[in-house]
Amino acid sequence: MLTGAEYLESLDDGRITIFEGQRVTDLPGHTVLGAAVHRVAAGYEWLAANAVDGQSPLAGVPTSPEELRAKVDVVHHAGMMAHVTYTSIMTLATAAGRIKDAAPGYIEPIQAFIEDAHRRDIRITQCITDAKGDRSRPPGKQDDPDQYVRVVDRQADGVVIRGAKLHITGASLGHELLTIPTKAMKAGEEDYAIACMVPVNAPGVKIINTTYAPRHADTRDFPVSGKDAAPEGFVIFDDVFVPRDRVFLDGEVSLAAMFAHSLGLWERLGGLSGMADQADMLVGLAQLVAESNGLAGEAHIKEKISEMIIHATVVRACLEACLTHAQIGPFGAAFPDELYTNAGKYTGAANYSLMVRHLHDIAGGAIVTAPSISDLESAEVGGLARKYMSGASGDGEYRTRLFHLIRDLTADAYGGWQAVTAIQAGGGLYAQRIVTRKHYDLDRARALARHAAGVEA
Ligand SMILES: Cc1cc2nc3c(=O)[nH]c(=O)nc-3n(C[C@H](O)[C@H](O)[C@H](O)COP(=O)(O)OP(=O)(O)OC[C@H]3O[C@@H](n4cnc5c(N)ncnc54)[C@H](O)[C@@H]3O)c2cc1C
């Protein structure tokens, strides 16, 4: 297993990663990106401290609903990069099961990579979303053929790929890029049916980073984003050579969607488990700020918090259901139930803005105007700031810190990122609606309706 220090050293591998127009040569020491890098290192340390027989608890594919549940908890604790790595490995394991009969030649390279990834204890990010150009046109009908990642050259020992994958969470902080088609492909689109694994430092890979990490010198006013702000990567493949043993699909258009569909399940399971905890935290925050404002007993406040509790409970119920109803699939791996996973992720995402609306309504304007911690420490105004921030709790700093957390989570740069992420990450609401409908037993629902109406088919 890698230590945190070894992880930090591993990033010094010649990778081309850019932030605001400048090449980043020291990721751990970078003023804006550095905190996220150290957070990943801390995740490695946490996993080492929780190792089982010298093995990372991240390693291994779950083979029962109980193991799946335990893995979800581990991934949740170990941080974003552990989450995307686990999701990538499970995507490959799932896809291997789905393509094994139609394209058996790819199973060995996929399984060899999974073993190698566990042995090296690396972090893998998921490159699915293409630039896509004109959304109304398929890959092969774009004015610029590079709008979807494609093979531009096939050689005896590998392929050369070109294109870009956008919004890739943590791309610059990992070691390998799982690169897979974003959608189904048709005959004539063989060059776009490419799935492969690309090292972050491969010649031709260039990553532009964006981040919602706070730029303030004092991050105490940013209790979440000050510590936890994985950058998003705009990953460019500028004619990148991929050796044959790292190619997991090349040209089989009928199988192109298998990888993205496999990933969708695991990505949404991660999203759903994050949303379940997040919803409970928003409920707790609403209750604490209501108490601190002296209004926790007010009927309209209690009604809003009750509505938040119902939402949080329904999201958690979907998480519980998708784990409890996990199915054992190819190679003995345990898979969360698709219907509950997708319906739960959709519900969490679609109602997120309602949770935030209630929280903002309950808390008041100090969400965006509360003084900073350093203001509270000021010899000149600190005492007065504490006095007037005290509310019903009697402690101005306590109430101020609640407001800082609400702003950071829901009303500042990270809050904006959260709002968009809830809707778009994991494929967007539209994708979750499609998958939910596909797995719902519509025939049973129709039969029930017919029976109640007293009509036959
Ligand atoms: C913070 C964040 C992190 C992310 N992390 C990752 C990651 O790690 N890896 C990764 O691969 N992706 C990641 N994504 C990307 C995410 O999956 C996409 O944002 C999402 O799939 C939507 O794609 P898009 O942004 O290109 O928007 P678009 O595809 O342009 O969608 C915008 C809207 O147009 C609709 N639309 C698009 N095309 C059509 C069409 N042909 N017909 C009808 N309607 C259409 C969509 O349904 C949607 O409503 C992340 C996104 C965010 C915001």
The ligand as an SDF file (V2000), in Angstrom:
LIG
                    3D

 53 58  0  0  0  0  0  0  0  0999 V2000
  -18.8730   18.7630  -10.9860 C   0  0  0  0  0  0  0  0  0  0  0  0
  -19.0110   17.7460  -12.0660 C   0  0  0  0  0  0  0  0  0  0  0  0
  -18.2210   16.6010  -12.0100 C   0  0  0  0  0  0  0  0  0  0  0  0
  -18.2690   15.6680  -13.0520 C   0  0  0  0  0  0  0  0  0  0  0  0
  -17.4200   14.5900  -13.0290 N   0  0  0  0  0  0  0  0  0  0  0  0
  -17.3180   13.8210  -14.1470 C   0  0  0  0  0  0  0  0  0  0  0  0
  -16.3010   12.8120  -14.2220 C   0  0  0  0  0  0  0  0  0  0  0  0
  -15.5330   12.5900  -13.2770 O   0  0  0  0  0  0  0  0  0  0  0  0
  -16.1970   12.1130  -15.3790 N   0  0  0  0  0  0  0  0  0  0  0  0
  -17.0110   12.3310  -16.4420 C   0  0  0  0  0  0  0  0  0  0  0  0
  -16.8460   11.6730  -17.4460 O   0  0  0  0  0  0  0  0  0  0  0  0
  -17.9770   13.2690  -16.3970 N   0  0  0  0  0  0  0  0  0  0  0  0
  -18.1480   14.0130  -15.2690 C   0  0  0  0  0  0  0  0  0  0  0  0
  -19.1150   14.9830  -15.2170 N   0  0  0  0  0  0  0  0  0  0  0  0
  -19.8990   15.2410  -16.4200 C   0  0  0  0  0  0  0  0  0  0  0  0
  -21.3890   14.9360  -16.3230 C   0  0  0  0  0  0  0  0  0  0  0  0
  -21.6320   13.5750  -16.4330 O   0  0  0  0  0  0  0  0  0  0  0  0
  -21.9920   15.7610  -17.4720 C   0  0  0  0  0  0  0  0  0  0  0  0
  -21.9480   17.1220  -17.0710 O   0  0  0  0  0  0  0  0  0  0  0  0
  -23.3940   15.3330  -17.8320 C   0  0  0  0  0  0  0  0  0  0  0  0
  -23.3930   14.0320  -18.3860 O   0  0  0  0  0  0  0  0  0  0  0  0
  -23.9860   16.3050  -18.8650 C   0  0  0  0  0  0  0  0  0  0  0  0
  -23.1310   16.4660  -19.9760 O   0  0  0  0  0  0  0  0  0  0  0  0
  -22.7210   17.9280  -20.4420 P   0  0  0  0  0  0  0  0  0  0  0  0
  -22.2040   18.6780  -19.2660 O   0  0  0  0  0  0  0  0  0  0  0  0
  -21.8350   17.8170  -21.6250 O   0  0  0  0  0  0  0  0  0  0  0  0
  -24.0770   18.6300  -20.8330 O   0  0  0  0  0  0  0  0  0  0  0  0
  -24.9450   18.3560  -22.1270 P   0  0  0  0  0  0  0  0  0  0  0  0
  -24.7710   16.9640  -22.6110 O   0  0  0  0  0  0  0  0  0  0  0  0
  -24.7070   19.4560  -23.0870 O   0  0  0  0  0  0  0  0  0  0  0  0
  -26.4040   18.4260  -21.5180 O   0  0  0  0  0  0  0  0  0  0  0  0
  -27.1010   19.6450  -21.2600 C   0  0  0  0  0  0  0  0  0  0  0  0
  -28.5840   19.3860  -21.4280 C   0  0  0  0  0  0  0  0  0  0  0  0
  -28.8670   19.0630  -22.7910 O   0  0  0  0  0  0  0  0  0  0  0  0
  -29.5440   17.8110  -22.8740 C   0  0  0  0  0  0  0  0  0  0  0  0
  -29.0530   17.1310  -24.0880 N   0  0  0  0  0  0  0  0  0  0  0  0
  -27.7580   16.8910  -24.4140 C   0  0  0  0  0  0  0  0  0  0  0  0
  -27.6960   16.2620  -25.6210 N   0  0  0  0  0  0  0  0  0  0  0  0
  -28.9670   16.1070  -26.0380 C   0  0  0  0  0  0  0  0  0  0  0  0
  -29.5630   15.5270  -27.2080 C   0  0  0  0  0  0  0  0  0  0  0  0
  -28.8310   14.9930  -28.1800 N   0  0  0  0  0  0  0  0  0  0  0  0
  -30.9000   15.5440  -27.3050 N   0  0  0  0  0  0  0  0  0  0  0  0
  -31.6860   16.0750  -26.3290 C   0  0  0  0  0  0  0  0  0  0  0  0
  -31.1730   16.6410  -25.1970 N   0  0  0  0  0  0  0  0  0  0  0  0
  -29.8290   16.6490  -25.0530 C   0  0  0  0  0  0  0  0  0  0  0  0
  -29.1940   17.0690  -21.5920 C   0  0  0  0  0  0  0  0  0  0  0  0
  -30.1850   16.0890  -21.2280 O   0  0  0  0  0  0  0  0  0  0  0  0
  -29.1160   18.2110  -20.6000 C   0  0  0  0  0  0  0  0  0  0  0  0
  -30.4190   18.5180  -20.1380 O   0  0  0  0  0  0  0  0  0  0  0  0
  -19.1510   15.8940  -14.1450 C   0  0  0  0  0  0  0  0  0  0  0  0
  -19.9750   17.0130  -14.1630 C   0  0  0  0  0  0  0  0  0  0  0  0
  -19.9200   17.9220  -13.1340 C   0  0  0  0  0  0  0  0  0  0  0  0
  -20.8120   19.1320  -13.1920 C   0  0  0  0  0  0  0  0  0  0  0  0
  1  2  1  0
  2  3  1  0
  2 52  2  0
  3  4  2  0
  4  5  1  0
  4 50  1  0
  5  6  2  0
  6  7  1  0
  6 13  1  0
  7  8  2  0
  7  9  1  0
  9 10  1  0
 10 11  2  0
 10 12  1  0
 12 13  2  0
 13 14  1  0
 14 15  1  0
 14 50  1  0
 15 16  1  0
 16 17  1  0
 16 18  1  0
 18 19  1  0
 18 20  1  0
 20 21  1  0
 20 22  1  0
 22 23  1  0
 23 24  1  0
 24 25  2  0
 24 26  1  0
 24 27  1  0
 27 28  1  0
 28 29  2  0
 28 30  1  0
 28 31  1  0
 31 32  1  0
 32 33  1  0
 33 34  1  0
 33 48  1  0
 34 35  1  0
 35 36  1  0
 35 46  1  0
 36 37  1  0
 36 45  1  0
 37 38  2  0
 38 39  1  0
 39 40  1  0
 39 45  2  0
 40 41  1  0
 40 42  2  0
 42 43  1  0
 43 44  2  0
 44 45  1  0
 46 47  1  0
 46 48  1  0
 48 49  1  0
 50 51  2  0
 51 52  1  0
 52 53  1  0
M  END
$$$$
